[in-house]
Amino acid sequence: MPTANGHNAEDAPEGRSFLETSPESVKLTPGWEDRNLPSSELNFRGVESDVDKAILDMDPPPDRYNLVYLTFILHGIGTLMPWNMFITAKGYFVDYKLSTGYTGVESVYGDNFLAYLGFAAQVPNVVFNWLNIFIQIGGSLSSRIIGGILVEVVMFIATVVLAMLDTSTWPGGFFWITMVTVVILNMAGGIYQNTVYGMSAKLPFKYTGAVVLGSNISGTFTAVINVISLYLAPNARTSAIYYFITALFVLLACFDSFFALPLNRFYRYNEQRIQRQEEEQKSIAGAGRGRTPYGYILRKCAPQCFNVFFVFFVTLSIFPTVYSDVKKLDDNFIVSSTFFVPITCFLSFNFFAMVGNMLPGIYSFPGPRFLWIPVVLRVLFIPFFLLCNYQPRGVERLLPVLITNDWVYWFGGIFLGMTSGYYSSLAMMYCPRTVEPEYAAIAGMFGAACLITGIFCGINFSLIFPAVVAAIQF
């Protein structure tokens, strides 16, 4: 609302707190003092005394229309967009750009594409996720998120250009340029993802879950776009162009929504509340004890960090490397061979991971103390998928296929996705709540770093499975 001096009532000078603006009284038009409006209508100017703060804490502003919640879902989608886009486009890279039919030569690039992709993506992601906890890489919160998104946008533009070019005469060059693109994408993505989890940890319980939900929606979204692109596009090249351009629009939406967060009263209120708690903690601790106790925070949240790590370790040991190499056995199965992997693997896993992620908002079981039990039991998914019709490229399988029903395999994949979404969401939501509120953001960043570490270790562990099915015979 405009004030008498013509300025917007929600505007504040950059770099200054919304609780510490000008010494003179600033009124809304009509003023809060005249209308006795609730705190949801406040712009927080002039709320400086302890009495005012206490009154505001008793009637905090709501998240109207769940705008902040939806914003964090969108950023959750954006954080895993690069990874999901590249793994879901496996057919484009392996069966088209790096195939013998397109290049005219035999190469090992297609046979080991997901292994190379996983290494190129997750090593920088892990390193920069952990570094971002202790070092503010890229400067302030805003510059880290904005810079990360802009780098990702540039890399996706480069990917679209590569899809447009005829690379049949230089498959090696195309492969290594793609790997460099993936490395840069995930360096930026590691900082972006870790910072978003830190931001969400400052808000109430469900907002960390919103980021996890968004990350699972990201997988479903990319799988749906992949199927639509395959169905509508006349060839693999056009399909890939449509597919990667979609990622650009999503990242630009994340970029725009970030600037809307400081304009939201609910977000501003919680940001100021955490800032007051941090200042009070520093004043109590004294000037000589103001360093962030990283060791203490990690010890407190370590059980949930393990849960986060192990959920993603088991999941990424199977998906996508093993899962996407399970071949169709029944010719009369409801899904055709063309869409078997896109639907039964990528779409099914990501959709039910998203469903599982929504369930903690309805029912949360088990609690933080016993969550490790079902998390550890998920390791049984590994032998289940190895006993399906898993046929890795370039490997002669000796291990007998014991699960020969495509429906059993499909339902096993659905259960894998649902438990992955459910338990990862619970662990990430519990993690910031194991420490004092002023340390919640750091605990959330530890959880995000363990998430990426679990992905990295799971992907690399999956590399032994071709040798396992080739060596075991009974």
N, C-alpha and C positions, 0 to 999 in steps of 0.2 A: 504494500500500500504506500502511496506517496505521502510524505509528510508535508508540513507547512513550508519547508524550505525547498521542496521539489525533489528531494532524493528518495530513493526507494527505502522503505523501512527495514528491508531484510539485508540491504547492502552493508558491508563493513569494510573499512580500509584493509588492504592486503597486509598480512603479517601481524595483525592485531587481534586479540581475542574478542569474541562477541560479548564477553562479560566485561571487557575493559575497553570501551570505545572513547567517548568524549565525556568530560566531567559534567557537562550540562545535561539537563533532563531532556530526553527525547521521547516524544509522545507519538502514539499511533493516531490515525485519523479515522474514526473517532478513537480517542485515547483509551488505553486499558484502564487507566485510573477512573475514567468517566463511566465506562461500560461494564467494568468488573469482569472482563473476559477471562475464560479459563486459560491455563498455561499453554494449551495447544495453539492459542492465537498470539502468543508472545513472540517478539523478535529477540528477546533476551537482553536488550539494551536497558541499562539502568538497573539490572538485577545484580546488585553488588553486595548488599548487606547479608549477614548470615541469616537474618529472618527471612529475607526474600528468597534466598537459596533453599531454606528449609521448606517454605511454602511451595516452591516450585518442585522440590523432590516429592512432596506429598501428592502432587497432581501433575505428573510428568506428561509431556505432549505425546500423543499416540503416533504410530506409524500409519498415517492416513492412506487408505487405499493400498496398504502394504507396498508403497513405492520403494522404500529402502530394501525391503525383503526381495522384491522383484529385481532391483538393481544388483543385489549380490548374487542372485541366480544368474543374471546375465553375465556378470564377471566370472562366475564359476564356469559358464559355458566357454568364455573367452580364454580362461587359463589353460584348458586342455584342448582347445581347438587345433593348434598345430599338430600335436601328437595324433589325435583322432583322425584328422584329415589325411595324414600320410599313411597311417596303417590301414585305414579303410580303403585307400586308393591302391592297395597292393596289386590288384588286377591291372591297373593302368601302367604301373611301373614294370611288373614282372612279365605280364602277358602281352604287353604292347611295346613300350619304349625299350625294354632290354631283351625282348624276345628274339629268337633266331629268325622268325618270319619277317620282322621289321628291320633288323640290323644286318641279316645275312651271314652272321658269324656266331660261333659258339662262345659263350662267356660264362664265368662263374658269378657274375653280378646278380643275375636273376635268381639263381639258386639260393643265395645267401642274403637276399635283399633285406628281409626283416631283421636279420641278425645285425647287419651293418647299420640299418636304420635305428634299431634300439640302442646300439652303442653310441652312435653319433648324437642321438637325441638326449639320452639320459645321463651321460657323463657330464656335459656342461650344466644340465638341469640340476643334478645333485650338487655339484660344486657350488653353483651360484645360489641355490637355495640355502645351503649351510652358511656360506659367506655372508649372505644378506641378513642373517640373524645378528652377527657380531659387527659387521661393517655396513654402513649405509651406502651401498654401491649405487651411484647415480644421484646422490644427494638426498633431497627431501622426499617425503612420501609422494607428493604430487609428481615430481620429476621422474621418480622410479616407475610409477604406473604409466604416465604419459609416454615416457621414453621407451618403455618396454613394448607398449602397444604399437607405437610408430615404427619401431624396428621390425616387428612382426608383419605389419602392413607392407613394408618395403620388400620383405622376403617373399611374401605371397604374390606380390606383383611380379617378382623375378620368376617364381614358379609358373605363373600363368604364361609369361613370355617363353619359357622353356617348353611348355606344352604346345605353343603355337609354332615353334621352330621345327624344322626337319633335322633330327639328331641321329638319323640312321647311320651316317658315316662316322660318327664319333660317339659311340655308346659309352666308352670309358670316360670321356670328358663330361658327358651328360651325367653319368653316375656320380662322379666326384664333385661336380658343381652342385648337384642335388644334396650330397652329404654335407658340403660346406654350408649350404642354405639351412639345412636342418640344425647344424651346430649353432649357427647364429640365432636362429629362431628360438632354440631352447636356452641359450644364454639369457636372452631377453625374457623368455617365458619363465625361467626360474626366479628371476627377480620379481616379475609381475605377480606370479602365483603366490610366492611367499608373502609379499606385501599385502595382497588381498586377504589372505588368511589372518594376518596380523590385524588388519582393519576390522574384520568381522568379529574377531575375538573380543573387541572392546564393547560390542553390543550385546544385548541379551542372547540367551542360549541358542535360540533357533536360527540366528543369523549365520553362525558357522555352518549349521546344517544346510542353509540356503546355498552356500558356496559349493559344498559337497554335492547337493542336489543339482546345481548347475553343471558341475563337472560330469555327472552322469547323464544329464540331458544333452550335454555336448556330444557324447558318444552316440546317443540315439539320433540326434539331429543329423550328424554327419552320415550315419548309416542310412537314414531315410533319403537324404540328398543324393547319396551314392546310388541307391536303387532307382530314384526318379531320373537321375542323369543317365544311367544305363538304359532305362526304358525309353526316354524321349530323344536322346541324342542319336544322330545317324551313325556315329563312329566313336571310337575310344578317345580320339583327340578332342573332339567337340565336347564329349562328356566331361573330360578332365577340366577343360576351360570353364564350363558352367560350374563345375564342382568347386574349384579353387576360388572363383570369383565370389561365390557365396560366403566363403570364409572372410573375404575382405569386408563385406557388408556387416557381418557380425562384429568384427573387430572395431569397425568405425562406430557401431552402436555402443560398444563398451567405452570407447573414447569419449563420446558425447555424454553418456550417462555419468561418468566420473565427475564431470563439472557440475552436474545437477545435485550431487550429494550434499555439498556445503550449503545449498539453498534450502534444504529440508530441515524443519525445526526439530524433528525427532533425532536426526543424526547429529545436529549441532548440540542438542541438549546432552546426549550421551558422550559426545566428544569432550564437552566441558566438564561433565561429571567425572570422567576418568582422569582428566587433567587435574582437577581439584584433588582427587585421591592421590595422584602421584606427588603433587606438591606437598600434601599433608604428610605423606610417608617420608619424603625427603627431609622435611622439617623435624620430624620425630627422630629419624636416624642420625641427623646431624650432618654437617658439611663434610666430615671426614669419612662418612660411610655411605656416600651417595652412588657408588658404582652398582651397576646392575648385577645381581647375584645369579649369574647364569648357571653355575653348578647347583645351587639350591633349587632353582626352577626346574632344571632337567631331572633332578632326583625326584621331585614331587610328581612330575607328569610322566616319568619313565614308564610305568605300567601301561598307560594309554598310548604312549609313543610306540611301545612294542606292539600293541594291538593294531595300531594303524599300519606299522611296518609289515606285520605278518599277514594281515588281510591282503595287502597289495602284493606281497611277495608270492603268495599262493596263486592269486588271481593272474598275475602277469607271468607266472611260470607256465600257465596254460593258455591265456589269451594275450595276444592273438596267434602266437607262433604255432602252438600245437592245435588249438581250436580250429584255425583256418585251414589246416591241412588234413582235417577229417573229411573223407570222401563219402559220397552217397553210395549206398549199397543196394537199395530197393528202387528199381526203375519205375515202380508204380507209386512211389512216395509223392505226397501232395505238392512238394516244391520241386520245380524242374532243376536240371543240372546247372543251367545258367545262373539261377538265383539261389542255389543251395547254400553257398558260403555267405553271400551278402545277407540272406534272410536268417538262416539257422545259426549263423555265427555272429556277425557284427550287429545286425538289427535286434535279434533276440537278446543277446547278452546285454547290450546297452539299454534297451527298453526296460528289461526287468531289473537291471541295476538301478535305474531311475525309480522304478516302483519301490524297490527295497529301500531306497534312500528316503522315500516319503513316509515310510511306516513309523519311524521313531517319533514323528509328530503326532501319531495316534496312540502308539503303545511302545514303551521302551523297556525291553528285557533282553538280557539280564542287566543288573546294575554295574557300576564301574569295577566293583571288587571281583566279580565272576565272569566278566566279559571275555577273559582270556580263554575260557574252556571251549566255547563254540568256535572261537577264532582259530585255535590250534587244531580242532577236529576237521577243519576245512582242508587240511593237508590230504585227506582221503580223495579229494577231487583229482589229484595228480595221477594215481594209478587208474582211476576210472577212465580218464580221457586217453591214457596210453593204451588201454584195452579196447578202445573204440577203433574204428577203421582209420587210424592215423597213418597217413602215407606221406612222410617228408620227401621233398624233391631230391632226387639223386641218391636215394638210400633204398636198399633192398631189405624189406622188413622180414625179420625172422620170428619176432614175438607174435604168437597167435592172436587173432582178433576174436575176443570172447563176447564183446557187446556188438551184436550184428543187427540189432533193430534200430532203424533211424529215429523212431519215436523215442526210444529210451535215451539215445544220445541227445536228442533235442531237449527233452525234459531235464536231463542232467545239466545241459548248458543254461537252461532257464534258472535252475536252482543255483548254479554257480553265480550268475549275474545278480539274482535277488539277494543272496547272502553277502555278496561283495558290497552291494550298495547299502544294505542294512547295517552290517557290522562296521563298515568304514565310517558311516555317518555317526553311529553311536560313539565310536572311539574319538573321532574328531570333535564331537560336541562335548564329550566328557573332559577332553584334554585341557582346555583353558579353565575349567571349573575346579581343577585339582590344586590351583594356586590362588593366592590373594588377587583381588580384582586388578590391582596396579601391575601385576605381572602376567595378566591374561594374554596380552598381545604377544609377549615373548613365547609363552607356552603354545599359543596357536601357531607361531612360526616354527617352533620345534616340531609340532605335529605335522605341518606341511612338509618340512624337510624329511621327516621319517616316511611320509607318504611317497615322496619322490625316490627316496633311498630304497623303499620296498619295491617300487616299480623297476628301478635299475637292477637290483639283485635278482628279482624274478625273471626279467628278460634274459639276463646272462645265465641264470640257472637253466632256463629252457633250452639252451644250446646243447646240453648233454643228451636230450631226449632222442634225437635221431640215432645217436650211437647206442642208446639203451635198447631201442626196439630192433636195432640191427644185430645186437650182440646176444640177447636173451632168447633162448629157444627151449620150449618144454612140451 
